[in-house]
Amino acid sequence: MTCNIEDLEGEVMKLSIEARAQLAEKLILSLDAPSEEENLRFWVAEAEKRLKNLRDGKAREISAEKAFREAKIRIS
């Protein structure tokens, strides 16, 4: 049986919300978490991007104290 993603999505959307939730959970659990090596690559790439943004003036440094204070205000 061949099925394209649009057809499959259409069939899935006909399911009850409970069945869709169960399917979504199974699909999410079926995804492999990144390996330690991949995770390290992702973090290094993110760190390099942030450093470049700082050096290019697209971002600014703030103290950890200020960052935590602002975070507390936003989640309160």
Steps between C-alpha positions, in 0.01 A plus 500: 500500500643834403374808676611859486520717809191703411285188466635361824440829680143507372435151635662578835289814539188281481603327822366606838707743701594221739620278216695789344663572836597135538643495147686826560657358814612187314644709217689727737640203691606344171733790426857432598653747738822649367818318593749663734713588198204660317396682816851639538501614136166677552625680811830599337312637197268697729793638701680603182185671369457691827866606504475622141185699587685660793800587286279637221306716745175311439483393865613647826634350818306525823594372843358172624346695788306723259401202281355312798326811629336560160406133468330504842302810400385338175383176661332664796 
